[in-house]
Amino acid sequence: MGGSDDSSIISRRAVLSALGVGGGLTTGFALTRQSREANDLPDSNDAAAQLDSRLDRIGQDTWAFFDEFSHDDTGFAPDRVDATAAGYTRRSVTSPANVGLQLLATVAASELEVISKSSARERAHEIIVMLRELDRWNGLFYRWYDIGNGAVAEDHGGWWEISTIDNGWLVAGLVAAGGAFPELRPMADEILAGQSFDRFYDPDVSNPFEGGEPFGQLYGGFDARSGDDLGFHYGVFNAETRIASYVGIGNGDVPRSHWWDTFRTFPPEWDQQGDPEGEFRAYDDNRVWEGHYEHEGIRYVPSWGGSMFESLMPSLVLPERSRGQHALGANNRRQVQLQINHAEEQGYDAWGFSPCGLPDGYAEFGVARAGIEGYERDDVATPHATLLGLEYASESEIAGALDAYVDRGLDTEYGFYDSMSLVSDWTTNAYLALDQGISLVAIANYLRDGAVRDAFVNHPVGSGPTGLLEAERFTI
């Protein structure tokens, strides 16, 4: 496989220092994507240095999105900004997940030295102060807020939703901000104390592996108008929703046993895309079906839809690559490989399949075989999904996809536009705050040896559950 093995992680800073490589390298080069087999050994030091310089420039541009479009009165970035012939059209709302990723992006910008640490701290402080003033439901945040005044955006569809995953990503941002800027931790912790994740936890879900005995999963959320839950649970383990499980355990609201109560695959007798194989394994007093799928010799734990977002987004903050080498870290690499292989099989010039913006909205994309259900479409690539694979793909595989985005005009002064068709000539000339945040954090982790993850685990909520990552052994 391309890149370095998870069991032997070498500091990029140490390598580049030894080579005497600094900033100022020429970008705009073209690298031809090679086969996976040709990249079993690390790429040349020159290619690595050029890619690092290129990513550093992309990181600066991506931060410019937050700098330019965040509202002066609240500090909140808009959910979406569309580029038109007449200028830029900003949406008037943001979400808890967007704000969480904006906080993470602020930490990332500081680590990349795009802005000073003091400036990053001031920006994070402004956001946290504003968060303290927002209306909440039982301490939990609504789905949409006005970026101008922080009011609940009741004219926006679904404002009443109390989303488990949105609140989870906001916690992740607050935890990382508190870890990066100790002066802000008391204020961040005050908000965290009010976000009681025990409300999201349902201990009475029927466990199909144990004859219907109860186990615990998270509700998808609540309707603030009625107080009713939204009628579904987050049951799949390899999904972006595991961040909510992790922080709920980290803050003590959700029992550690919950980590073992979500599905690595569905039971073999259930309808699903693959034919799972595996075995039961015990972790403390928890019996877990460690199932996997296999495709062309690659064993992997599937996500729901087969998207990069689902498998890799939690790794922005969770130390899965270093602490979960026998489980999530190994699986992340294989999910990236599945995406790269699929793009090559289809003759696409870029890889990176994930839910993303479209010219007229938003849709889900993925590699169907990589998921339990599998999203139907794979004809759109999005830069944030490619960048999520930075720590697992080779330099040439990353550079090849970036070249394709540049050739199609996605590379701009505010980072990448959100997506492009792989089968026609349209592009989505818009920026999504969530995807811009994902991109910037992924770049910072790659160039600065997991610096944003380090900030996250520098807080007890982030460090407390790391033993769960270390304990698990997937059957891949």
C-alpha positions in Angstrom: 0.0 0.0 0.0 1.0 3.6 -0.5 2.3 5.7 2.5 3.9 4.6 5.7 2.6 1.7 7.8 0.5 2.6 10.8 2.8 0.6 13.1 5.8 2.8 12.2 4.7 6.4 12.1 7.6 8.8 11.3 7.3 12.5 12.0 7.0 14.4 8.7 8.6 17.4 10.4 11.6 15.3 11.3 12.0 14.0 7.8 11.7 17.4 6.1 14.0 19.0 8.7 16.6 16.4 7.9 16.3 17.1 4.2 16.6 20.8 4.8 13.2 21.4 3.2 11.4 24.7 4.0 8.7 26.8 2.6 8.6 28.5 -0.8 8.7 25.5 -3.1 7.2 25.9 -6.5 3.6 24.5 -6.8 1.5 24.0 -9.8 3.4 20.8 -10.9 1.7 17.7 -12.3 2.3 14.2 -11.0 1.0 11.2 -12.8 -1.0 8.8 -10.6 0.7 5.4 -10.5 -0.7 2.0 -9.5 -1.0 1.0 -5.9 1.6 -1.7 -6.5 4.1 0.8 -7.7 3.7 2.7 -4.6 4.3 0.1 -1.9 7.4 2.0 -1.1 7.2 5.6 0.0 7.4 8.1 -2.8 10.5 10.2 -3.3 11.4 12.8 -0.8 11.1 15.4 -3.5 7.5 14.5 -4.3 6.7 14.5 -0.6 8.2 18.0 -0.1 6.4 19.4 -3.2 3.1 18.0 -1.9 3.7 19.4 1.5 4.3 22.9 0.0 1.2 22.6 -2.1 -1.0 21.5 0.8 0.4 24.4 2.9 -0.8 26.8 0.2 -4.2 25.1 0.0 -4.5 25.4 3.8 -3.8 29.1 3.7 -6.5 29.6 1.0 -9.0 27.5 2.9 -8.5 29.5 6.0 -9.2 32.6 3.9 -12.8 31.3 3.5 -13.3 31.6 7.3 -11.5 34.9 7.4 -13.5 36.5 4.6 -17.0 35.1 5.2 -17.5 34.8 8.9 -20.0 37.3 10.3 -18.5 40.3 12.1 -21.1 40.2 14.9 -21.0 36.6 15.8 -17.8 35.1 14.3 -19.9 32.3 12.7 -19.2 31.2 9.2 -22.2 30.7 6.9 -23.3 27.1 6.1 -22.7 27.7 2.4 -21.3 30.4 0.1 -22.1 30.3 -3.6 -19.9 32.0 -6.2 -21.9 33.7 -8.9 -21.1 36.1 -11.7 -22.4 38.9 -9.5 -20.3 37.9 -6.5 -20.8 35.7 -3.5 -24.2 34.7 -2.0 -24.0 33.6 1.7 -26.5 31.5 3.5 -27.8 33.2 6.6 -27.5 30.2 8.9 -25.0 27.8 10.5 -25.3 24.6 12.5 -23.6 23.2 15.6 -21.5 20.9 13.4 -20.4 23.8 11.3 -19.4 25.7 14.4 -17.6 22.7 15.8 -15.6 22.4 12.6 -14.9 26.1 12.6 -13.4 25.8 16.0 -11.3 22.8 14.8 -10.3 24.8 11.7 -9.2 27.7 14.0 -6.9 25.3 15.9 -5.6 24.0 12.5 -4.9 27.5 11.2 -2.8 28.2 14.3 -0.9 25.0 14.0 -0.2 25.7 10.3 0.9 29.3 11.3 -1.6 30.8 8.9 -2.6 33.0 11.9 -0.8 33.5 15.2 -1.8 31.5 18.2 -3.0 34.7 19.9 -5.2 35.5 17.0 -6.6 32.0 16.9 -7.3 32.1 20.6 -9.2 35.4 20.1 -11.3 34.0 17.3 -12.1 30.8 19.3 -13.0 33.0 22.3 -15.4 35.0 20.2 -17.2 31.9 19.0 -17.3 30.3 22.5 -18.7 33.5 24.0 -21.4 33.5 21.4 -22.2 29.9 22.0 -22.9 30.6 25.6 -25.6 33.1 24.6 -27.5 30.8 22.2 -30.8 29.4 23.0 -30.7 25.7 23.8 -33.0 22.8 24.5 -32.1 21.1 27.7 -28.5 22.3 27.2 -28.4 20.9 23.7 -28.1 23.0 20.5 -30.8 23.4 17.9 -30.2 22.5 14.2 -29.9 26.0 12.7 -28.9 29.4 14.0 -28.8 32.8 12.3 -25.2 33.8 11.7 -26.0 37.5 12.2 -27.5 37.5 15.7 -27.4 33.9 16.9 -31.1 33.5 17.1 -32.6 30.1 16.4 -33.4 30.1 12.6 -37.1 29.2 12.9 -37.7 30.1 9.2 -35.2 27.4 8.2 -36.4 23.9 7.7 -35.7 21.5 10.5 -34.6 24.2 13.0 -36.4 22.3 15.7 -34.2 19.2 15.4 -31.8 18.5 18.2 -29.3 16.5 16.3 -27.1 14.0 18.1 -24.3 14.1 15.5 -24.4 17.9 15.3 -24.0 18.3 19.0 -21.3 15.7 18.9 -19.2 17.6 16.5 -19.7 20.8 18.4 -18.4 19.0 21.5 -15.4 17.9 19.5 -14.6 21.5 18.5 -15.0 22.8 22.1 -12.8 20.0 23.4 -10.0 20.7 20.9 -10.3 24.5 21.5 -10.0 23.8 25.3 -7.0 21.6 24.7 -5.2 24.0 22.4 -6.0 27.2 24.4 -6.0 26.4 28.1 -7.3 29.9 28.9 -10.5 29.1 27.1 -11.1 25.7 28.7 -13.2 26.9 31.6 -15.7 28.6 29.3 -15.7 25.6 26.9 -16.2 23.2 29.9 -19.2 25.3 31.0 -20.9 24.6 27.7 -19.9 21.0 27.7 -21.4 20.5 31.2 -24.8 21.6 29.8 -24.7 19.2 26.9 -26.1 16.1 28.6 -25.6 13.2 26.2 -27.3 10.8 28.5 -30.5 12.1 26.9 -29.4 10.7 23.6 -28.6 7.3 25.0 -31.2 4.5 24.8 -30.2 1.5 26.8 -33.2 -0.6 25.7 -32.4 -1.4 22.0 -32.9 -5.1 21.1 -29.6 -6.9 20.6 -30.0 -9.3 17.7 -26.8 -11.2 18.7 -28.1 -12.0 22.2 -31.7 -13.1 21.6 -33.2 -9.6 21.9 -31.6 -8.7 25.2 -31.2 -4.9 25.6 -28.1 -3.0 24.7 -27.4 0.7 24.2 -27.4 2.9 21.1 -27.8 6.6 20.5 -31.0 8.2 19.3 -30.7 10.2 16.1 -31.9 13.2 18.0 -35.1 14.9 19.2 -37.9 17.1 18.0 -37.7 20.1 20.3 -41.4 21.0 19.6 -42.7 17.7 21.1 -39.8 16.3 23.0 -40.1 13.0 21.0 -37.1 11.3 19.6 -36.7 11.3 15.9 -37.6 7.6 15.5 -34.2 6.1 14.7 -30.9 5.1 16.3 -27.4 5.3 15.1 -26.6 1.6 14.8 -23.5 1.4 12.5 -20.1 1.7 14.1 -18.0 2.8 11.2 -19.8 6.1 10.6 -19.2 9.8 11.4 -21.6 9.4 14.2 -19.1 7.5 16.3 -17.8 11.0 17.4 -21.0 11.4 19.4 -20.5 8.0 21.0 -16.9 8.9 21.8 -17.5 12.3 23.4 -20.6 11.0 25.2 -18.4 8.4 26.8 -15.6 10.9 27.4 -17.8 13.3 29.3 -19.2 10.5 31.4 -22.8 10.7 30.1 -22.8 7.4 28.2 -21.4 4.1 29.5 -18.3 2.7 28.0 -20.2 -0.5 27.1 -22.0 1.6 24.4 -18.9 1.5 22.3 -19.4 -2.2 21.8 -23.1 -2.0 21.1 -23.1 -0.7 17.5 -22.8 -2.9 14.5 -19.4 -3.6 12.8 -21.6 -5.4 10.2 -25.2 -6.4 10.5 -25.8 -10.0 11.6 -25.1 -12.3 8.6 -28.8 -13.3 8.3 -29.9 -9.6 7.9 -30.3 -8.1 4.5 -27.2 -6.1 3.5 -24.9 -5.4 0.6 -22.1 -7.8 1.6 -21.8 -11.3 3.0 -20.1 -10.7 6.3 -17.6 -13.1 7.8 -16.0 -12.8 11.2 -16.2 -14.0 14.8 -17.3 -13.0 18.2 -14.7 -11.4 20.4 -14.9 -10.3 24.1 -13.8 -7.0 25.4 -14.2 -6.9 29.2 -17.8 -8.1 29.7 -18.9 -7.2 26.1 -19.4 -9.8 23.4 -19.0 -8.2 20.0 -19.6 -9.5 16.5 -16.4 -8.5 14.7 -17.7 -8.9 11.2 -16.1 -7.7 7.9 -16.7 -7.7 4.2 -14.1 -8.6 1.5 -13.6 -7.4 -2.0 -10.7 -8.5 -4.2 -8.6 -9.6 -1.3 -9.3 -6.4 0.8 -11.0 -7.1 4.1 -12.8 -4.1 5.7 -15.5 -3.0 8.1 -18.1 -1.2 6.0 -19.7 2.1 6.7 -23.4 2.7 5.9 -23.1 4.3 2.4 -19.5 3.7 1.5 -18.4 7.4 1.7 -15.1 8.8 2.9 -17.0 11.2 5.2 -18.4 8.3 7.2 -15.3 6.3 7.7 -12.6 9.1 8.0 -14.2 12.2 9.5 -13.9 11.0 13.1 -10.2 10.6 12.6 -9.8 14.3 12.4 -9.8 14.3 16.2 -9.8 10.6 17.3 -6.3 9.1 17.4 -7.4 6.1 15.4 -4.2 5.8 13.3 -1.9 5.6 16.3 -4.2 4.1 19.0 -6.4 1.9 16.8 -3.8 0.2 14.6 -5.6 -3.1 14.8 -9.1 -1.7 14.2 -10.1 1.7 13.0 -6.7 2.8 11.9 -6.2 -0.2 9.7 -9.8 0.1 8.4 -9.4 3.7 7.5 -6.5 2.8 5.2 -8.6 0.1 3.6 -11.5 2.4 3.0 -9.2 4.9 1.3 -7.8 2.1 -0.8 -11.3 1.0 -1.8 -12.0 4.5 -3.0 -8.8 4.8 -5.0 -9.3 1.4 -6.6 -12.9 2.2 -7.5 -11.9 5.4 -9.3 -9.2 3.6 -11.2 -11.7 0.8 -12.2 -14.2 3.4 -13.4 -11.6 5.5 -15.3 -12.2 8.5 -13.1 -9.5 11.2 -12.9 -10.1 11.8 -9.2 -11.2 9.9 -6.1 -12.9 11.1 -3.0 -16.6 10.1 -2.8 -18.7 11.6 0.0 -21.8 13.6 0.6 -21.2 17.0 -0.8 -22.8 20.1 -2.3 -24.2 20.2 -5.8 -25.1 23.3 -7.9 -28.7 22.9 -6.8 -28.4 21.3 -3.3 -26.7 18.4 -1.6 -26.5 14.7 -2.2 -24.8 11.5 -1.0 -22.0 9.8 -2.9 -19.9 6.8 -2.1 -18.4 3.5 -3.2 -21.4 1.2 -2.8 -19.4 -2.0 -2.0 -17.7 -0.2 0.9 -21.0 0.2 2.7 -23.7 -1.9 4.4 -26.4 -0.2 2.3 -24.2 1.6 -0.2 -25.1 5.0 -1.7 -26.4 4.8 -5.3 -24.2 7.4 -6.9 -20.4 7.5 -7.4 -20.2 10.1 -10.2 -19.1 13.1 -8.2 -15.8 13.8 -6.4 -15.3 16.2 -3.6 -11.9 17.6 -2.5 -12.6 17.3 1.3 -13.0 13.5 0.8 -9.6 13.3 -1.0 -8.0 15.3 1.8 -9.4 13.1 4.4 -7.3 10.3 2.9 -4.0 12.3 3.2 -2.5 10.1 5.9 -3.3 6.8 4.1 -2.8 7.4 0.4 0.5 8.0 -1.4 1.8 11.4 -2.5 1.2 10.6 -6.2 -2.4 9.4 -5.5 -3.2 12.6 -3.6 -1.4 14.8 -6.2 -3.2 13.1 -9.0 -6.6 13.9 -7.6 -5.6 17.5 -6.7 -4.4 18.0 -10.3 -7.8 16.9 -11.5 -9.5 19.5 -9.3 -7.2 22.2 -10.5 -7.7 21.3 -14.1 -11.5 21.7 -13.6 -11.2 25.1 -11.9 -12.0 24.1 -8.4 -8.9 25.6 -6.8 -9.6 29.2 -5.7 -8.4 31.9 -3.4 -10.8 30.5 -0.7 -9.8 26.9 -1.1 -11.5 24.3 -3.3 -15.0 24.6 -4.6 -17.1 21.8 -3.2 -17.4 19.2 -5.9 -17.2 18.2 -9.6 -18.9 15.7 -11.8 -16.7 12.8 -13.0 -18.9 12.1 -16.0 -19.8 15.6 -17.3 -18.4 19.1 -17.2 -20.3 20.7 -14.4 -18.8 21.8 -11.1 -20.3 23.1 -7.8 -19.0 26.6 -7.5 -19.7 26.9 -3.8 -18.0 26.5 -0.5 -19.5 24.5 2.4 -18.3 25.5 5.9 -18.3 21.9 7.1 -16.2 20.7 4.1 -13.8 23.6 4.3 -13.3 22.8 8.0 -12.7 19.1 7.3 -10.2 20.1 4.6 -8.2 22.4 6.7 -8.1 20.1 9.7 -7.0 17.2 7.5 -4.2 19.2 6.1 -3.0 20.4 9.5 -3.0 16.8 10.9 -1.0 15.7 7.9 1.6 18.5 7.9 1.9 18.8 11.7 1.9 15.2 12.8 -1.7 15.1 14.1 -1.6 18.4 15.9 -5.4 18.9 16.0 -5.8 15.4 17.3 -3.2 16.2 20.0 -5.3 19.3 21.0 -8.4 17.1 21.3 -6.7 14.5 23.5 -5.2 17.2 25.6 -8.6 17.4 27.2 -10.1 14.7 29.5 -13.1 14.2 27.2 -10.7 13.4 24.4 -8.2 11.3 26.3 -10.5 9.3 28.5 -11.9 6.8 25.9 -8.6 6.2 24.0 -8.3 2.7 25.6 -11.4 1.7 23.6 -9.5 2.4 20.4 -6.5 0.4 21.6 -8.4 -2.6 22.8 -10.3 -3.5 19.7 -9.2 -6.1 17.1 -11.1 -6.1 13.8 -11.1 -9.3 11.8 -9.5 -7.6 8.9 
